[in-house]
Amino acid sequence: MDALPICEGTDLAFKSIHQGVMHACGHDLHVASLLGVSYILNRLKKKINGTVKLIFQPAEEILPGGAIKILQEGVLLETKVDAMIGQHVMPSIESGKIGIRKGVFMASMDEIRIKVRGKGGHGAEPQNNHDPVVVASTIIVTLQQIVSRYSNPKTPSVLSFGKIEANGSTNIIPDNVFIEGTFRTMDEDWRIEAHKKINDVARSIAIGLGCECDIEIKKGYPCLNNCEILTDIVHSHMKEYIGETNIIEADIWMASEDFAYYAQNFSSCFYLIGTGYPDRTNPTLHTSTMEINEECIETSMGLMSYLALKILDN
């Protein structure tokens, strides 16, 4: 359902056959789990006290995300939705365990694209150029102060840049430099203010150093809030199914998730399914060696099926 632009570094039998892309976020396991849930619930459909819809997760890694499209196309309007539950793999949690948190859980996410326009030329003659490489570097470093000096320290915020393209050479200063990054927070008012500061700071630096700057900030997923009442209900059913010792109170997570759109519209609970191997360091999500302990699939399928049945019984 989703792949990331990462060259896979595992030796798994189902390693990606496409060079430069891999399932580094576990969406393949999400698909496998939900197929398992469909199999289980179909065999138990006479015991189901209501209607269950199974929603896969198309295009979560690319804005605007699949969830908003599903809502816009009316997939969830045919019957009243009483509750939404969802899960995401988490390698830092041991397989067989679950991470859950009520209230604010995951951050909003915005994509930032900056083009610095200068005047390139020979690297030996900087006085004849307006160097966009230096300007872009200054912008990246200075923008970090938006989080460290303008944000309330009590408000979780992250500003990260993961891509910079300067198509020059050792002795060639290019005309343009391209930067891509992401801004995440858990406060919608600060989110809007931060966007303005990113624009103002980047433009002022570029102009002050003799260049120009084009900025696009694409507003992405909102902050994910788990319904406190539903999450308490889910937690109680989890204790019945896997036991209290296998449930971990998850910390806030600065990753983002388009499930947040469902949470804005329905009583929802999103939790983490442990996929890690015990007694070893497990590579994190979005890395080339991300690997899943497949023993987690039994817990994943069974728990989600159990939650669906019990929530409907309530």
Secondary structure, DSSP 8 states (H G I E B T S, - for coil): ---BS-------TT--SSTT-B--SSHHHHHHHHHHHHHHHHHTGGG-SS-------TTTTSTT-HHHHHHHTTTTSSS----EEEEEEEEEEETT-EEE--EEEE---EEEEEEEE-B-EETT-GGG-B-HHHHHHHHHHHHHHIIIIIS-TTS-EEEEEEEEEE--BTTEE-SEEEEEEEEEES-HHHHHHHHHHHHHHHHHHHHHTT-EEEEEEEE----EEE-HHHHHHHHHHHHHHH-GGGEEE---B----THHHHHHHS-EEEEEEEEE-TTS----TTSTT----TTHHHHHHHHHHHHHHHHHH-
